[in-house]
Amino acid sequence: MPFGAFERMVALRYLRARRQEGFVSVIAGFSLAGIALGVATLIVVMSVMNGFREELMSHILGLNGHLGVFAAQGPLTDFDSLAERIRALPRVVTASPVVEGQVMATSRGAAHGALVRGMRPADLARRPTIAGNIRSGSLASFGPDSVVVGSRLASALGLAPGDRMTIIAPQTTPTAFGSVPRVKAYRVAATFEAGMYEYDSTFVYMALEAAQAFFNIDEGVTQIEVMADDPDNVSQVRAEVARALQGRPVRLVDWRDANKSYFNAIAVERNVMFLILTLIIVVAAFNIIAGMIMMVKDKGRDIAILRTMGATRGMIMRIFLLAGASIGIVGTLLGFALGLAFALNIETIRQWLQGLTGAVIFDPMIYFLSKLPAKVDSFEVVAVVVMALVLSFAATIYPSWRAARLDPVEALRYE
């Protein structure tokens, strides 16, 4: 073993300071607590940031597609033939024509802004984010005169399956009495809850033909939404789609372009939080240095006696290395266990704290998600633990070297 039984015994005795040497033990305790809190906080924050990114990606891409094919100008005509050419590509899972437009939804005297997305019922049924999260009603009754509404929008308007909702478009229709807004009532077939506040409170799905008629674009669609087999390889899919539609003036927008601000903000915030929280571990490492230097000063006479009894400089250095490293190792292991337990149960803890205090800790109106997500990345956890151990070990090198260099004659001169 790198440390002998004598060295381990002396190091343990030095960590368990006597009453008159209690201040050194207090500093060691604070150092241990600082490292544990730093490691735990880093694990929790990194897990939450990873969870945010994954949840945003799954919800945004589950509803909006990985790649959008738009006409260079105006609506996209001959969309069925274009969609067939796109579906034939090897990396493409689905290619769905979509009509999209802003509307005002009203019911029972209440009004709310909404986004209508016209899709064929078969295409909508292939979207697991919608089809797998139906809260009331059924997609089987979704047709030309019915709509599927987000659960929060339905709640705001007091809607349930079977109720009728009036949709008002900002575009006007010329009549003999002047221009009037387009207004039509639709039956609510089902409500869905995708888990993202922005979508649950805004989206209304309508049959494609009904949306074309309502927005007066009978010969075209707004876009073709393409779902790839892997969203991270959307660049390759984009290049393949561009080659397949060569000669047709189209504009391609992938999910990274459409949501760049979301993911850039998460990446920047994640890196900054990592740097800031690493300082907790660095401060705790400096506390280890301070505590070890005080221990060396306090144990000067003991070191001199050990040296005169035959202990080598290497033995003295290893004693203090073991004493200081023990603080870092125990603190890191405690932080690892605490951070992992907190990250894996963070939603349960949030709900408990919310019920205890009565305050809204994670408001979905602000954070877009209905629950606090967390995803533990094994590589990041290992990196945090290794970093804490390295800093803890590095903090003990200088005090241990000072202890090994102590001259027994000088230490015992005035004893």
C-alpha positions in Angstrom: 0.0 0.0 0.0 1.2 3.6 -0.7 0.7 4.5 3.0 1.9 2.3 5.8 0.0 1.4 9.0 2.0 3.8 11.1 1.4 6.7 8.7 -2.3 6.0 8.6 -2.5 5.8 12.4 -0.7 9.1 12.9 -2.7 10.9 10.2 -6.0 9.8 11.8 -4.8 11.0 15.2 -3.9 14.4 13.7 -7.4 14.7 12.2 -9.0 13.9 15.5 -7.6 16.9 17.3 -7.6 17.2 21.1 -9.7 19.9 22.8 -7.0 22.5 22.9 -6.4 21.9 19.2 -10.1 22.1 18.2 -9.7 25.0 15.9 -7.8 23.0 13.4 -10.5 20.4 13.4 -13.1 23.1 12.9 -11.3 24.3 9.8 -11.0 20.7 8.5 -14.8 20.3 9.0 -15.6 23.4 7.1 -13.2 22.3 4.3 -15.0 19.0 4.1 -18.4 20.6 4.1 -17.3 23.1 1.4 -16.1 20.3 -0.9 -19.2 18.2 -0.3 -21.5 21.2 -1.1 -19.5 22.2 -4.2 -19.5 18.7 -5.6 -23.2 18.2 -4.9 -24.2 21.6 -6.3 -22.2 21.0 -9.5 -23.8 17.6 -10.0 -27.3 19.0 -9.4 -26.9 22.1 -11.6 -25.3 20.1 -14.5 -28.1 17.5 -14.3 -30.8 20.2 -14.4 -29.2 22.0 -17.3 -28.9 18.7 -19.2 -32.5 18.0 -18.4 -33.6 21.4 -19.6 -31.9 20.8 -23.0 -33.3 17.3 -23.4 -36.8 18.4 -22.5 -36.7 21.4 -24.7 -35.4 19.3 -27.6 -38.0 16.5 -27.1 -40.9 19.0 -26.9 -39.8 21.4 -29.6 -38.8 18.8 -32.1 -41.7 16.6 -31.2 -44.1 19.3 -32.3 -42.3 21.3 -34.9 -40.2 18.8 -36.8 -36.5 18.7 -37.5 -36.5 20.5 -40.9 -39.0 22.9 -42.5 -39.3 23.2 -46.3 -40.8 26.6 -47.2 -41.6 28.2 -50.6 -39.2 31.0 -51.6 -42.3 33.2 -51.8 -45.9 32.7 -50.9 -47.5 29.3 -50.1 -45.9 26.0 -51.1 -47.8 24.5 -54.1 -47.5 20.9 -55.5 -46.6 20.0 -51.9 -47.8 16.3 -52.2 -45.2 15.6 -55.0 -42.5 17.4 -53.0 -43.4 15.5 -49.9 -43.2 12.1 -51.7 -39.7 13.0 -53.0 -38.6 13.9 -49.5 -40.1 10.7 -47.9 -38.0 8.6 -50.4 -34.8 9.8 -48.8 -33.1 7.2 -46.5 -32.7 9.4 -43.4 -36.3 10.9 -43.5 -38.9 9.4 -41.2 -41.9 11.6 -42.2 -42.7 14.6 -44.4 -46.0 16.3 -43.5 -47.7 19.2 -45.2 -48.6 21.9 -42.7 -50.7 25.1 -42.8 -49.9 27.5 -40.0 -51.5 30.8 -39.0 -52.2 33.0 -36.0 -55.8 33.3 -34.8 -58.0 34.4 -31.9 -59.8 31.6 -30.2 -63.0 32.4 -28.2 -65.5 30.5 -26.2 -68.1 31.5 -23.5 -67.0 35.1 -23.5 -63.3 34.3 -23.1 -60.6 35.0 -25.8 -57.1 33.8 -26.2 -54.4 34.1 -28.9 -53.6 30.8 -30.6 -51.6 29.2 -33.3 -53.5 27.0 -35.7 -51.6 24.1 -37.4 -53.4 22.3 -40.1 -52.3 18.7 -40.6 -53.9 15.5 -42.0 -55.3 13.3 -39.3 -52.9 10.4 -40.2 -49.9 12.7 -39.9 -51.0 14.0 -36.6 -51.6 10.5 -35.3 -47.9 9.7 -36.1 -46.7 12.5 -33.8 -46.2 10.7 -30.4 -45.9 14.1 -28.6 -49.6 14.7 -29.5 -51.0 11.2 -30.0 -49.3 9.8 -26.8 -50.4 12.7 -24.6 -54.2 13.0 -25.2 -55.8 14.1 -21.9 -59.5 14.0 -22.9 -61.4 13.0 -26.0 -59.9 11.0 -28.9 -58.1 11.5 -32.1 -60.5 9.1 -33.8 -63.1 11.9 -33.9 -60.7 14.4 -35.4 -62.0 15.5 -38.8 -62.8 18.5 -41.1 -65.1 20.2 -38.6 -63.2 19.5 -35.4 -59.9 20.6 -33.7 -57.5 19.3 -31.1 -56.6 21.9 -28.5 -53.8 22.2 -25.9 -54.9 21.5 -22.4 -54.0 24.8 -20.9 -55.8 26.7 -23.8 -58.8 24.5 -23.3 -58.8 25.3 -19.5 -58.5 29.0 -20.2 -61.5 29.0 -22.5 -63.5 26.5 -20.4 -63.5 23.9 -23.2 -64.1 20.1 -23.1 -64.4 17.5 -25.9 -67.7 18.1 -27.7 -67.8 21.9 -27.0 -67.6 24.4 -29.8 -64.8 26.9 -30.2 -64.9 30.0 -32.4 -61.8 30.9 -34.3 -61.2 34.3 -35.8 -58.5 35.0 -38.3 -56.7 38.4 -38.7 -57.2 38.2 -42.5 -60.4 39.7 -43.7 -63.0 38.6 -46.3 -64.5 41.3 -48.7 -68.3 41.4 -48.6 -71.0 43.7 -49.8 -70.9 45.3 -46.4 -67.1 45.8 -46.3 -64.2 43.6 -45.1 -65.0 41.3 -42.2 -62.7 38.9 -40.3 -63.0 35.2 -41.1 -64.9 33.5 -38.3 -65.8 29.9 -38.0 -66.8 27.6 -35.1 -65.3 24.1 -34.7 -66.0 21.2 -32.4 -63.3 20.2 -29.9 -62.4 16.6 -30.6 -59.6 16.2 -28.0 -57.2 18.0 -25.7 -53.5 17.2 -25.4 -50.8 18.1 -22.9 -47.3 18.1 -24.4 -45.7 19.2 -21.1 -44.4 22.6 -22.4 -46.5 25.5 -21.3 -46.0 27.6 -24.5 -47.4 24.8 -26.7 -50.2 23.6 -24.3 -51.5 27.2 -24.0 -51.3 28.1 -27.7 -51.5 25.2 -30.2 -54.7 24.2 -32.0 -54.6 21.4 -34.6 -57.0 21.5 -37.5 -57.5 19.2 -40.4 -55.3 20.2 -43.4 -58.2 20.8 -45.8 -60.1 22.8 -43.2 -57.1 25.0 -42.5 -56.5 25.6 -46.2 -60.1 26.7 -46.6 -60.0 28.9 -43.4 -56.8 30.7 -44.4 -57.8 30.8 -48.1 -54.8 29.0 -49.4 -56.6 26.1 -51.2 -53.7 25.4 -53.6 -50.8 25.2 -51.2 -49.5 24.9 -47.6 -47.2 26.9 -45.4 -44.5 24.3 -45.2 -43.5 20.7 -45.3 -42.3 19.5 -41.9 -39.6 16.8 -42.1 -38.8 14.4 -39.3 -35.3 12.8 -39.5 -34.1 9.6 -37.9 -31.6 11.6 -35.8 -32.0 15.3 -35.1 -28.3 15.7 -34.5 -27.6 14.7 -38.1 -30.1 17.3 -39.5 -27.3 18.9 -41.5 -26.9 15.8 -43.7 -30.7 15.5 -44.1 -30.8 19.1 -45.1 -28.2 18.6 -47.8 -30.1 15.5 -49.1 -33.4 17.4 -49.2 -31.7 20.3 -51.0 -30.4 17.8 -53.7 -33.8 16.1 -54.0 -35.6 19.4 -54.5 -32.9 20.8 -56.8 -34.5 23.1 -59.4 -37.5 24.0 -57.1 -37.1 27.4 -55.3 -37.5 26.4 -51.7 -36.1 27.7 -48.4 -34.9 25.2 -45.8 -34.9 25.9 -42.0 -33.7 23.3 -39.6 -34.4 23.1 -35.8 -31.1 24.7 -34.9 -31.8 27.8 -36.9 -35.4 28.1 -35.6 -34.4 27.6 -32.0 -30.9 29.0 -31.9 -31.6 31.5 -29.1 -33.0 28.8 -26.8 -30.1 26.4 -27.1 -27.4 29.0 -27.2 -28.7 30.5 -24.0 -28.7 27.1 -22.3 -25.1 26.4 -23.4 -23.8 29.7 -22.2 -25.7 29.5 -18.9 -24.5 26.0 -18.4 -20.8 26.9 -18.9 -21.0 30.0 -16.7 -22.7 28.1 -13.9 -20.0 25.4 -14.1 -17.2 28.0 -13.7 -19.0 29.8 -10.9 -19.8 26.7 -8.9 -16.3 25.3 -9.4 -15.1 28.2 -7.3 -16.9 26.6 -4.3 -14.5 23.6 -4.6 -11.5 25.9 -5.1 -12.3 27.9 -2.0 -12.7 24.7 0.0 -9.3 23.5 -1.3 -7.8 26.8 0.0 -9.4 26.0 3.3 -7.6 22.7 3.3 -4.3 24.5 2.6 -4.9 26.9 5.5 -5.9 24.1 7.9 -2.9 21.9 6.9 -0.5 24.8 7.4 -2.0 25.4 10.9 -1.7 21.7 11.6 2.0 21.7 10.6 2.7 24.7 12.8 0.8 23.0 15.7 2.5 19.7 15.2 6.1 21.0 14.9 7.3 19.4 18.1 5.6 16.1 17.2 7.3 16.2 13.8 10.7 16.8 15.3 10.3 13.9 17.8 9.2 11.6 15.0 12.3 12.6 12.9 14.6 12.0 15.8 13.0 8.5 16.3 13.9 7.6 12.7 10.9 8.8 10.6 12.1 9.9 7.2 11.0 13.0 5.4 9.0 10.9 3.0 7.1 9.4 5.9 6.3 12.8 7.4 5.2 14.1 4.0 2.9 11.0 3.5 1.4 11.5 6.9 0.2 15.0 6.1 -0.7 14.1 2.5 -3.0 11.4 3.9 -4.5 13.7 6.5 -5.3 16.5 4.0 -6.4 14.1 1.2 -8.8 12.3 3.6 -10.7 15.6 4.0 -11.0 15.9 0.2 -11.9 12.2 -0.4 -14.6 12.1 2.3 -16.0 15.5 1.2 -16.1 14.4 -2.4 -17.8 11.1 -1.7 -20.4 12.9 0.5 -21.0 15.5 -2.2 -21.3 12.7 -4.8 -23.9 10.8 -2.8 -25.9 14.0 -1.9 -25.8 15.5 -5.4 -26.8 12.2 -7.0 -29.7 11.7 -4.6 -30.9 15.3 -5.0 -30.7 15.2 -8.9 -32.5 11.9 -9.2 -35.4 13.1 -6.9 -35.4 16.8 -7.7 -39.0 16.9 -8.9 -40.3 15.1 -5.8 -38.2 17.6 -3.6 -39.6 20.5 -5.6 -43.2 19.4 -5.0 -42.5 18.8 -1.3 -41.0 22.2 -0.9 -43.8 23.8 -2.9 -46.4 22.2 -0.7 -44.5 23.1 2.5 -44.0 26.8 1.6 -47.0 27.4 -0.5 -44.8 29.3 -3.1 -44.5 28.4 -6.8 -40.9 27.3 -7.0 -40.9 26.4 -10.8 -43.4 28.5 -12.6 -44.2 26.8 -16.0 -45.3 30.2 -17.4 -41.7 31.4 -17.0 -39.7 28.3 -17.6 -41.9 26.8 -20.4 -41.8 23.3 -18.8 -44.5 21.9 -16.5 -42.0 20.0 -14.3 -38.3 20.4 -13.2 -36.2 18.2 -15.4 -32.9 16.5 -14.5 -30.7 14.2 -16.5 -27.6 12.8 -14.8 -24.6 12.5 -17.2 -22.2 9.8 -16.0 -19.3 11.4 -17.8 -19.9 14.8 -16.2 -20.3 13.3 -12.7 -17.0 11.5 -13.0 -15.4 14.7 -14.3 -16.7 16.6 -11.3 -15.5 13.9 -8.8 -12.1 13.7 -10.4 -11.7 17.5 -10.4 -12.6 17.7 -6.7 -10.1 14.9 -5.8 -7.3 16.5 -7.9 -7.9 19.9 -6.3 -8.0 18.3 -2.8 -4.8 16.4 -3.3 -3.0 19.4 -4.9 -4.0 21.5 -1.8 -2.1 19.1 0.5 1.2 19.1 -1.4 2.7 22.4 -0.2 1.8 22.0 3.6 3.1 18.4 3.5 6.3 19.5 1.8 6.7 22.2 4.5 6.2 19.5 7.2 8.8 17.2 5.6 11.4 20.1 5.4 11.0 21.0 9.1 14.3 21.0 10.9 14.0 18.9 14.2 16.7 21.1 15.9 14.9 24.3 15.2 11.6 22.8 16.2 13.0 21.6 19.6 15.3 24.5 20.3 13.0 26.3 22.7 11.2 23.3 24.1 
